Amino acid sequence: MPWDRNKMAERAAQELEDGMYVNLGIGIPTLVANYVGDKDITLQSENGMLGMGPFPYEGEEDPDLINAGKQTITELSRTAYFDSAMSFGMIRGGKIAAAILGAMEVAENGDLANWMIPGKLVKGMGGAMDLVAGVKKVVVVMDHTNKHGDSKLLKECTLPLTGKGVVDRIITNLGVLDVVEGGLRIVETADGVTEDDIRAATEATLV
Amino acid sequence: MKKVYGSAAEALDGLLADGMLIAAGGFGLCGIPELLLEAIRDSGVKDLTFASNNAGVDDFGIGILLQTRQVKKMMSSYVGENAEFMRQYLSGELELEFNPQGTLAERMRAGGCGIPGFYTKTGVGTVIAEGKEHKDFDGETYILERGIFADLSIVKAWKADDTGNLVFRKTARNFNPPAAMCGKVCVAEVEEIVPRGSLDPDHIHLPGIYVHRLIQGEHEKRIEQRTVRKREDA
């Protein structure tokens, strides 16, 4: 059985170590926060906050307190606020230990595409290019194939890049792969998935 | 030198000109200078370029200036929440320069600090790097990004004293300090102007040297994505 969204998030949470400052993207990466357990993890929201708390209870929403997805959130006892220049200063400066992001395509050399599809409405890259260029470790969480069954792990990205050679690890519904010299290496398979299953679903070179 | 003005229109008097570059604070609809944007709309000034992370929504924030066709160009990182923006952009009426969010913030900060350019890894190998100077430092490639020197800055803070010292609240700080820094003139709107001496000098987020004019007003503070969790039964 391949992993579902929650299993992928649970697996991604294993990438996080006690004491880390981490930035989580939108979608499955957001679910990772549910699986950090006892680990002391501080979440960054790149609009200017460390120590992001859960969504507020109804009636306690504060228009001055939102996350990078513009959703209302809450603060914690450890929270610190700062401006956007400092926020991206800590990202660009390598102070954020890891970013967990979704993606449309990842190439075997670590190239990442997750911000635009030519011909479709372009909304912008937001902070994605800064994050992948700046944080220490970039972990991509995504389905192994697209809705047509085509591999999203490619020899070369076909979409415009968010960053070049930036991805360290990929967690898909089929398993975990690392970007290494010469291609991708299978690190782990999902329950009931074989390495052959991953090979069959992967266009990128596996080493 | 008196910094406090009676209204947004008075505070902007003599500062607006067609074709100018305005740096605006705010992230999404959070911490945007909503009163100054309304006054800019009412002034009728046109062909404006805005350096602003987002472009508001159709009827709030910079969106109100798009409705009246007063904006010529946006320098932004994300513009997805605005249908009129997309219509004007796709029809070629509106120019758009995408900036990675951190690059935009640093371009403002740099401009405010007298730094005309800086090198960053952000965007190397992407469309953002096209046409920009590349330079290697210690084996890594960086691109040159330019500081932004705006004609006018408009920002929103929580509290100010009459000398323009500003205090922001929670994530409404966002782009406001770097946007304030990079303008030749900065006008700030706040929820409350408090008496001199009542702000703790150690708790000022942006010193009044960056703020030239100031108004107090009522803010709508619209929420873009209201998200809540259920209370668990006790």
Interface residues (C-beta under 8 A of the other chain):
Chain A: S45 E46 N47 G48 M49 P54 F55 P56 Y57 E58 E60 E61 D62 P63 D64 L65 I66 N67 G69 K70 Q71 T72 I73 E75 Y81 F82 D83 S84 A85 S87 F88 G89 I91 R92 D111 L121 V122 K123 G124 M125 G126 G127 A128 M129 D130 A133 G134 P160 L161 T162 G163 K164 G165
Chain B: F27 G28 L29 C30 G31 N53 S76 S77 Y78 V79 G80 E81 M86 F98 P100 Q101 G102 T103 L104 A105 E106 M108 R109 T120 K121 T122 G123 V124 G125 T126 V127 I128 W158 F168 R169 K170 T171 A172 R173 N174 F175 N176 P177 P178 H205 K221 R222 I223 E224 Q225 R226 T227 V228 R229 K230 R231
